[in-house]
């Protein structure tokens, strides 16, 4: 009986997760980046916030837009990003890529801009039918200067509707 109940619960959980990745669904998200675990030559560790949203253009395929800020010593960074994500059917694992434009402000210096390729992978774990927690890893590959390239962890929260 326990095995049957466990199978039924797993079936319901996978079906409800899959329903959120359907064409026409929207989602909004917020995330913490860096968490003092990212590394680049310019910033040894940092703390950042992201906010954005997305739309499923096709089942399991979403487009996203993000705004964010990243504050560390000696540079503050503000970003605008556009990316796409692919959600592997029914299990919540996703992979994404996109482009990011950043404005960098060094303490006591002029502002500069950076353009980067973003790659990420993670897992959308459903806390409820519409709310997820999304741990992920990311790699920002700078086109301007390899010193701005960063690799780190991100913890996001999303609301699907």
C-alpha positions in Angstrom: 0.0 0.0 0.0 2.8 2.4 0.8 4.5 1.8 -2.5 1.2 2.5 -4.3 0.7 5.7 -2.3 4.4 6.8 -3.1 3.9 6.1 -6.8 0.7 8.1 -6.8 2.3 11.1 -5.0 5.3 11.1 -7.4 2.9 11.0 -10.4 0.9 14.0 -9.1 4.1 15.9 -8.3 5.5 15.4 -11.8 2.3 16.2 -13.5 1.8 19.5 -11.5 5.4 20.5 -12.3 5.0 19.7 -16.0 1.8 21.8 -16.1 3.8 24.9 -15.1 6.2 24.5 -18.1 3.5 24.7 -20.7 3.3 27.2 -23.6 1.5 30.4 -22.6 2.5 30.3 -18.9 4.2 33.3 -17.2 6.5 33.5 -14.3 8.3 36.1 -12.2 11.5 35.5 -10.2 13.9 37.0 -7.7 17.3 35.7 -6.9 20.4 36.1 -4.8 23.6 35.7 -6.7 27.2 35.1 -5.6 26.4 34.2 -2.1 30.1 34.9 -1.5 30.9 31.8 -3.4 31.5 33.2 -6.9 34.9 34.0 -8.1 36.4 36.3 -10.7 39.8 38.1 -10.8 38.1 41.4 -10.1 35.8 40.4 -7.2 36.8 37.5 -5.0 33.3 37.2 -3.6 30.1 39.2 -3.9 26.5 39.6 -3.1 23.9 40.4 -5.8 20.1 40.6 -6.3 18.2 39.8 -9.5 14.6 40.3 -10.5 12.9 39.3 -13.7 10.2 37.4 -15.5 9.6 35.0 -18.3 7.2 33.5 -20.7 6.9 30.0 -22.1 6.9 30.4 -25.9 6.7 26.6 -26.3 6.3 23.7 -23.8 9.5 23.6 -21.7 11.1 26.6 -23.5 11.0 30.0 -21.8 12.4 33.5 -22.6 13.4 35.7 -19.7 14.4 39.3 -19.0 16.3 40.2 -15.8 17.5 43.3 -14.0 20.1 43.1 -11.3 22.7 44.6 -9.1 25.9 43.3 -7.6 27.7 45.1 -4.9 31.3 44.2 -4.0 34.6 45.9 -3.3 36.0 47.6 -5.4 33.2 47.5 -8.0 29.4 47.9 -8.1 27.7 46.3 -11.1 24.2 46.8 -12.5 22.9 44.5 -15.3 20.2 44.0 -17.8 20.0 40.5 -19.3 17.9 38.6 -21.9 18.1 34.8 -22.0 16.3 31.6 -22.8 15.8 28.4 -20.7 15.0 24.9 -21.5 13.3 22.8 -18.8 13.8 19.1 -19.1 10.4 17.5 -19.2 8.7 16.8 -15.9 11.7 16.9 -13.6 12.4 20.6 -13.1 16.1 20.6 -14.3 16.8 23.5 -16.6 19.7 24.9 -18.7 19.8 28.4 -20.0 21.9 30.9 -22.0 21.7 34.5 -22.9 23.4 37.9 -23.1 24.0 40.5 -20.4 24.9 44.2 -20.5 26.5 45.5 -17.3 27.4 48.9 -16.1 30.4 48.8 -13.8 31.4 51.5 -11.3 34.8 51.3 -9.7 35.3 53.2 -6.5 36.8 56.6 -7.4 36.8 55.9 -11.2 34.6 56.4 -14.2 31.8 54.0 -15.2 32.5 51.3 -17.9 30.3 48.8 -19.7 30.7 45.1 -20.2 28.9 42.7 -22.5 28.8 39.0 -21.5 27.5 35.6 -22.4 25.5 34.0 -19.6 25.2 30.2 -19.1 23.3 28.5 -16.3 22.0 25.2 -15.1 19.7 24.5 -12.1 16.7 22.8 -10.7 13.2 24.2 -10.1 11.9 22.5 -7.0 8.2 23.1 -6.4 7.4 24.2 -2.9 3.7 24.4 -3.9 1.8 24.2 -7.2 3.0 27.6 -8.3 6.1 28.5 -6.2 9.6 27.2 -6.8 13.0 27.5 -5.2 15.7 27.4 -7.9 19.3 26.7 -6.9 21.6 27.1 -9.9 25.2 27.6 -11.0 26.1 30.3 -13.6 29.0 31.3 -15.7 29.2 34.9 -17.0 31.8 35.0 -19.9 32.9 38.6 -20.5 33.5 39.7 -24.1 35.4 42.8 -22.9 37.9 41.5 -20.4 38.5 38.0 -19.1 39.0 39.5 -15.6 35.2 40.2 -15.5 34.3 36.6 -16.2 32.6 35.0 -13.2 31.4 31.6 -12.0 29.1 31.2 -9.0 26.0 30.0 -7.3 22.5 31.6 -7.4 19.4 30.9 -5.3 16.2 32.0 -7.0 12.5 31.9 -6.1 9.8 31.9 -8.8 6.0 32.2 -9.0 4.4 30.5 -12.0 0.9 31.6 -13.3 
